[in-house]
Amino acid sequence: MPDVGAESDFQEGRPALVTVRGREVAVVRWRGAFYAVAARCPHMNALLSGGVVCPKLTGGADVGMIELDERVPTLACPWHGWLFDLHTGAPAWDGTYGIRTYRASCEDGRVHVSLDRVRAEPP
Amino acid sequence: MAGPALFDCDIHHNWKAEEDVLHYLPRRWRDSLHSMSPPMMWLQQSFGTNARLDSFGAGGSPPGSSYEMLRTQYLDPFNVRKAKLSFYIGQNGGLVNPYLADALVRAMNDWNRDYWLSIDDDRLISVILLATQDPVQAAAEIRRLAGHPKLVEVLLVPNPLGKPFGHPIYDPIHAAAAEVGLPLGIHIGGEGFARPTLNVAGGQANCKLDFLALQIEPMMHHLLSFIVHGVFERYPALKLMLIEMGLAWLPAFAWKLDAMVDVLRRETDWVKRLPSDYIRERVRLTTQPMEAGPSRRHMVELLETFDGIEDVLCYASDYPHWDADNSVVIASRVPKAWHAKLFYDNAAAFYGMPPLAEADAGARVDADA
């Protein structure tokens, strides 16, 4: 798997832009794990690496209640705030606009990203 | 990124610090000014800002405040040939004190002229911002600044008097704009300033969703008031740019007006033409935020029900605001046959500038000379 940098290069919850075999990839370090997704938002083509990582919004059954699933990180686009599940690449809404997820791991202080696609289920 | 050559009708520029502007303000106002922005029951912003998160400058400088960042993040990579700077968003004329509002807007106009419009970049053009509470003073501000070659529009944003901008109370503004040959522009978002309970019928919107979706409501009223009150008849050369309210509402609105105008002529006989004809000839709409619709086909078919829509639409990005459009994406949503007009030539004609092909030919001649 291609090496995209030292573990210390990636700040907790701060997406970073790397290039893997010519492809733009946003890498996110979040609560002990690394995630990698295609870096362009399918809505307006903004770079997701400028976005914000936050827990997944859930709930909505009761008016006035907004809940977060702390187990599932999502990446919010820096422009219009479109949200993507970092485990699956699935959007928080309109299912036609997902993003690719890639394999990311950290070994011996180095972060690696493979362009193999990941479709992991969230915990 | 590239994409089509752009005449961008709505870019928001800002100051790095309020002092940049305040030193233009007379001392008596500077000493008592509490805030440059009028009070509003403002709404929650996602992630605490109405700007793109990637548009803050080094050290957190405000979005839109750096020419270098504007140039490198937007103008150069997106092939922008003309960039109309429209303040951020210019709500400052909505301060409750009309005399202070007028003085502050004058200071902002002076700052804009001295800082942004003195930058050696022919792409940059801008607007004369007005405080509208005293229309006579507003008209004086138009006449004070008219003639500057880079000031191409008179911009109306806050609406403290609560009348639509075509109402006769604003006749001094209409007259001055017509006299100096500048179009009027109306940008959404100013309704709540200085009248914080009245931004739409029913009062203050509570969430960004209802606030943004209802921005068409005051804009419909502004547009219709120019027709109902005969402004376009009284000033045959006056033109109007409507900025940032979306597009899909226009056909149905025009159908309703066209269907009723003759029946109601007893009360409004001075409306000589079909409302849709006034719109087609005198009004332009900026594209952002362009509704995606269920599909490209649905949106285009809807817009095409307004005859000549391709002559009415002018591209705007709304950079650096959070809901900015990307011209490459917009180009994929509208017919190629519209591109030259929508992305450049309609706006150029509206503001009295040459079409793109002619501008490019002129640039080649200059380069060869």
Interface residues (C-beta under 8 A of the other chain):
Chain A: H43 M44 N45 A46 L47 G50 G51 V52 A76 P78 W79 H80 G81
Chain B: M1 S46 F47 R52 L53 D54 W322 D323 A324 D325 N326 V328 V329
